Amino acid sequence: MITVDTCGITAYSPLIPAIRVMCTASPGETIEIIMNHADAFQDLKEYLSEQGIGFREIYDGEQMTLQFTINGKL
């Protein structure tokens, strides 16, 4: 599993490391992205849905996590 922790990155910058990992991951790899920025988290969920990628949401206080598996190149 590849884990990307973007907590502490401000505004929409959390999306940059998240998308970078998604684009370089091999098919079948599981990715976990940890965020504490609600707007960026929502944008990432919408993107994954548009791409047809199922995901798991985990909430722990102000920290939010998305887990998903890459099925092909984005």
Protein Blocks (a to p, Z undefined) as FASTA:
>chain_A
ZZddfehiacjllmmmmmmmmmmpcehiacddddfbfklmmmmmmmmmmnopacddddeh
jbccdddddfbdZZ
